[in-house]
Amino acid sequence: MNKLIAYCGLDCGKCEAREATLTDNDGLRKKVAKEWSELNGVTITPEMINCTGCRVAGAKTPFCDKLCPIRQCAMTKNVETCGNCPEMDGCEKLAMITGNNAQALENLKKEK
C-alpha cells in the first residue's frame, strides 16, 4: 500500500503542504496558506502548513490532525484507506472529496 495515499484518496505525495514541510520552504507555506484560506473561507497561517502526510508518522496540519471527519472515521474503523471500508460507496463524508476529485476515487480503488 502506498502510504502517501490519504484515507480519502488524495495523493499526499503531490501536496504542496507536504513539499513545504519536507523542504522547509516558508515561501511555499505562505502560498499554500493563502490558497487554502481563500478556498475554505477560514484563516490558515503559514505556521499551520506542516504536514508529512495523512497516513505517515510526523507533522499534520491542524485540520488533518484533529478535524478531518474522513481521517477520524477511517482511524476509528481501523481501515488502511476508505477504499477498504464496506461503506465507501454511500459515504457522505468521503463524497466531499471524491465527488469533485475523480483521481482520489481512482486512488482508493487501486489501494483496495
C-alpha positions in Angstrom: 0.0 0.0 0.0 1.2 3.5 -0.9 1.2 5.3 2.5 1.1 8.6 0.6 -2.4 8.0 -0.5 -4.6 9.6 2.2 -7.6 7.9 3.8 -9.8 9.9 1.4 -7.7 9.0 -1.7 -5.9 12.3 -2.1 -2.2 11.9 -3.0 -0.2 13.4 -0.2 2.9 12.9 -2.4 1.6 15.7 -4.6 0.6 18.0 -1.8 2.4 21.4 -1.6 2.0 21.4 2.2 4.0 18.2 2.4 6.6 19.6 0.0 6.9 22.8 2.0 7.3 20.7 5.2 10.0 18.4 3.7 11.9 21.2 2.1 11.3 23.7 5.0 10.1 26.2 2.3 8.5 29.2 4.0 7.6 30.8 0.7 5.6 27.7 -0.3 4.0 27.6 3.1 2.8 31.2 2.6 1.4 30.3 -0.9 -0.4 27.3 0.4 -1.8 29.1 3.4 -3.2 31.9 1.2 -4.7 29.4 -1.3 -6.3 27.2 1.4 -7.6 30.3 3.3 -9.4 31.5 0.2 -10.6 28.0 -0.8 -12.0 27.3 2.7 -13.1 30.7 3.9 -11.0 30.5 7.0 -7.7 31.9 8.2 -4.9 29.5 7.7 -1.4 30.8 8.6 1.9 29.6 7.1 2.8 28.2 10.6 -0.1 25.7 10.2 1.4 24.4 7.0 3.4 21.5 8.3 2.4 18.0 7.2 4.3 14.9 6.2 1.1 13.0 5.0 -2.1 11.8 6.3 -1.1 8.2 7.0 2.6 8.6 7.7 4.3 9.5 11.0 5.1 13.1 11.6 3.5 16.6 11.5 0.0 17.1 10.4 -1.9 20.3 9.6 -4.4 21.2 12.4 -7.3 20.2 10.1 -5.8 16.9 9.1 -4.7 16.0 12.6 -7.9 16.6 14.6 -10.7 18.0 12.4 -10.9 15.9 9.2 -14.0 13.8 9.6 -12.8 11.3 6.9 -9.4 10.7 8.7 -11.1 10.4 12.1 -13.7 7.9 10.7 -11.1 5.8 9.0 -8.9 5.7 12.1 -11.9 4.7 14.2 -12.8 1.9 11.8 -9.1 0.9 11.6 -9.0 0.7 7.8 -6.0 1.4 5.7 -8.0 3.8 3.5 -11.6 4.4 2.8 -11.2 2.0 -0.1 -11.1 -0.8 2.5 -14.3 0.4 4.1 -17.5 -1.6 3.2 -19.5 1.7 3.5 -17.3 3.6 1.0 -19.8 3.8 -1.9 -22.6 5.6 0.1 -20.4 7.6 2.4 -21.4 11.3 2.5 -18.1 12.3 4.3 -16.0 10.7 1.6 -18.2 12.2 -1.2 -16.9 15.7 -0.1 -13.6 14.7 -1.7 -14.5 12.0 -4.3 -17.5 14.0 -5.6 -15.2 16.5 -7.2 -12.0 14.6 -7.5 -12.1 11.5 -9.7 -8.4 10.8 -9.1 -9.0 10.4 -5.4 -11.7 7.8 -6.1 -9.4 6.0 -8.5 -6.6 6.0 -6.0 -8.9 4.4 -3.4 -10.0 1.7 -5.8 -6.3 0.9 -6.6 -5.5 0.8 -2.9 -8.1 -1.9 -2.1 
